[in-house]
Amino acid sequence: METSGHRPLATTTVALVILMGIHVVRSSFAMVVWNIGEGQSPAALLLIASGIWVAGLAGWAIVPWVDSPRLGLRLALLFAVLYAAGHAVRHPVLTPALVSASLVAWLWMMPALIGELGRPDALDVMVPGILVGSALQVAGQTALHGLDLSMLHGPLPGLGAAALAGALFAVWTATVTTAPSGAAAFPFPQGWGLFALGPYLVLQQTLLTNLGRVQAATGLEIEQASVLILLGLAAGAAAIPLASRPLIRMAVAPASVGLAGAFILPGIAWLPALQVLAAIALAGAMMPAPIPHLRRSYLWGAAGMLCGFALTFLFYSRYEWTELWPLMAALVALASLPHATTVLPARTFRATAAIILIGTAGLGVSRLTQRPFAGPPSEPDETQAVRVLTYNIHMGFNAFGLPDAEALARVIEATDADVVALQEVGRGWTINGGADLVSWLRWRFPGYRLVYGPMNGDLWGNVILTRLEVFESGSLRFPLRESAFRRGLTWATVSTPGGRLLVINTHFAHDSDEDRLAQAADLLGFWNGRPRSAVLGDLNAGPDAAPLLRLRDGGLIDALAPLDLDAAPTFPAAAPRERIDYVLTSPDLRSTGGVIRRTTASDHLPVILELRVR
């Protein structure tokens, strides 16, 4: 007989494992890209990341053979310690090592979790727990205004991670204590049922629960996007019992693939609908088989997680390969089809209610922590210059490859700039840590208007922040040429005492001289000689390189030259040796002061300039 409270405890355990797993997967990818392997080829990044994942997935082959009643608790304790340490320590070597070890421990812990919950109610806790864990992640990121725990400043990541780690170990211990005695191991799906887990989690992180993605697709802001996602998760939890009907599972497969491929349709109804279909498909894949083949199922589970890793790498190898979404949905749906069982899952109203409560709490924290808006600052008068800043913020990672968005914000704040041009601003790529920096910047600088221009896909681009009135704004993508990484420009026309000022924020290719030269021509074509114009950005070329010569020949002036700063290096921040960040202006603007500030908050140095608009 089941001990009272076992099922809610078990569901909570799964939810915490999923929440913390999302954190370590995101952090691990980010450490590989921005720390361990920064500057290396995609093949080298794949090799590094594969080594970490293979070490973790070995646990799926080993753990089921270990006869130890407390193995799960030991692995949970190990993971909890590594997870807390990985968030608390900020060191260019120790942090990536701890994060990588956390991922390995999490992957070893997953089959142990399945074993601990390997009882006749496993279907009723695993799938609801996965949905509740996803809701915790969305609500937490909403409460933090777009950031994840690892992106916070100072001791907060360590304290938050320690609290989650302690909660996981306590709840797992309580789950084991309240487990029904003498229960036989649960016959998980024959063959490839557990395979669905890896593609399902990737579909969630790249599309369904990606706050930046949903905002880009719907035009909603972060709180509204969070509500939409959470409603989909709640509806998915409520729909889990439908998975017991084979005909419904058969209908789910083509419907989910079709919806995943129709993400560009106008409107928002498709998102909750796909979330419901994905939940039904996952529950169908988790249905018990008549004859238990546990070790075979674990091996298929490992294959599914490896497939999830491969799908993630492929998705970002083309900088958002969105055509993979139908494939992800198909892999989840197809895993549910071979099962003819009619086992009826328990009602999932508790999970549905939990998702609603979690979402309400996240939105409440978001509302309560809004930064006060003191009103627009006084505009500079005719005797004052307009202060502009250009800054490549490195996706929120500092010069040593460690996340710290607040340090960047403090650098921006200290400049007291009227116009801020930021490059490398992300909205939710897993390989960048999943942070929605656009939403966070909007929250962090309430006195500024924000213009975002997507460049490489929808979730990587440039931002203009300004406390001046914005009359018009927009963005332009440059044509793809040699480089597969799309670049472009973001622009805004703002009010100044001397008249309207056209601000252009751009970022040229890093890997092709020919592309940079062509992008200089693209930029000149957009500018078209308009007066009162300022071009700010990372041009990835020196002052005497061909792209800069073309821009100067086209009529733009290096605004730092009159200040004897035209040779001052801006990159790399830890030991600057080359200048690649610029403020270029039309001839009718005059620079009256400027500075290149030394800081390691990013891998570039911020360039601050005062311009007189005439």
Secondary structure, 3 states (H helix, E strand, C coil): CCCCCHHHHHHHHHHHHHHHHHHHHHHHHHHHHHHHCCCCCHHHHHHHHHHHHHHHHHHHHHHHHCCCCCHHHHHHHHHHHHHHHHHHCCCCCHHHHHHHHHHHHHHHHHHHHHHHCCCCCHHHHHHHHHHHHHHHHHHHHHHCCCCCHHHCCCCHHHHHHHHHHHHHHHHHHHHHHCCCCCCCCCCCCCCCHHHHHHHHHHHHHHHHCCHHHHHHHHCCCHHHHHHHHHHHHHHHHHCHHHHHCHHHHHHHHHHHHHHHHCCCCCCCCHHHHHHHHHHHHHHHHCCCCCCCCHHHHHHHHHHHHHHHHHHHHHHHHCCCCCCHHHHHHHHHHHCCCCCCCCCCCCCCHHHHHHHHHHHHHHHHHHHHCCCCCCCCCCCCCCCCCEEEEEEECHHHECCCCCECHHHHHHHHHHHCCCEEEEEEEECCCHHHCCCCHHHHHHHHCCCCEEEEEECCCCCEEEEEEECCCEEEEEEEECCCCCCCCCCEEEEEEEEECCEEEEEEEEECCCCCHHHHHHHHHHHHHHHCCCCCEEEEEECCCCCCCHHHHHHHHCCCEECCHHHCCCCCCCECCCCCCECCEEEEECCCEEEEEEEECCCCCCCCCCEEEEEEEC
